[in-house]
Structure formats: C-alpha cells, structure tokens
C-alpha cells in the first residue's frame, strides 16, 4: 500500500530516509555507499547540524544559563585563590581541565585574573562547551585536525599574549 507513495517521497527527497520504514523502492543497502541499513539522510542532517553555527550558539547560550542557575542555587567553597594569584604574578599560567571541571571553570575564574583562552577538541560537544564559555568572557580555540597539538598550543599562547 505504501509503494504508491514512493514517487511523492522521492520528489520530496525522503525516499532514502523513509524507504526502509515504509518498504518503498529507492532504499539501498550498499556496502560501497557506507549506509549499511542506516538512514543516510539523518546522518547528513546531523552533520549539517553539527557544522552550522546557530545550533552551537543557541546550545552554548542555553548551557550558560543552566550553569548560571546551578551556580546560583548551590553552595560553593573556593580554595586556592592565593596560589592562583601567586602563580599569575610569576607569569602566564596554563590550567588543564577535563570534562566535568571544564564547565564550572568558566564561573569560578575571576575576570580580573586575566583572560582565558580554552583549547578544545574539534568534536561538537567540545565546541558547544567552548561556545558556552564565551558567555562568561572566555575565548575558545578549537584544535585543528591538520595541525599538531603543539601548534595549537602555540596559537593559544599567542592569543593570550595579545
């Protein structure tokens, strides 16, 4: 019964996406195309969504609002401010944070301590975290898949010195 709708799906560009679900022609399970029974249109939509700037900016803004809410509604104890000030007096400081600490670092780093440039991975989640940190006055620099990590770290040091 659904086969009669196949021309309409093809005209809308949905034949490859809805084909396996509805049993219409046009869906292929070709090893050379790399689809292997997956929905190639959804993969393409996801990639376009990841590369687009507006979802990252909107997600960064939402995440920043959530972090502000969490910071405002929970108790925090700060330790080690004196050590940070001593290290900053001696010269530039590199702080290394992973995953769960990265998000709240944006809130707890005081702006009068200096500017922070965050070196992030090229993954969409890391770019989202970097975009969130821009709402707290930080800058982020995504690593390149073409340059070495050392070159990316040098670029961050150049940005900090400017």
TACORPE-V126525 format. One line per field, one symbol per residue. phi: phi as a letter, one per 40 degrees, with the letter a starting at -180 (. if undefined). psi: psi as a letter, one per 20 degrees, with the letter a starting at -180 (. if undefined). A space follows every 10 residues. Layout:
phi=???
psi=???
//
This chain:
phi=.ccccdcccc ccgbdcccdc cbgcchcbbb cccgcfgccc cccccccccc cccccccccc cccccccccc ccbbcbbcbg cccccccccc icbbbbbbfc cccccccccc ccchcbbccb cccccccccc cccccbgcbb bccbcccccc cccccccccc cc
psi=hihiighggh hijjghgigh gikrripqmp hhijglirnh hhghggghhh hqhhhggghg gghhhggggg hhjrpqppqj hghggghhhi aqppppqqeh hhgihhhipp hihrqpppor rjqhghhghh hghhijjrqq opqqihqrhg hhhhhghghh h.
//
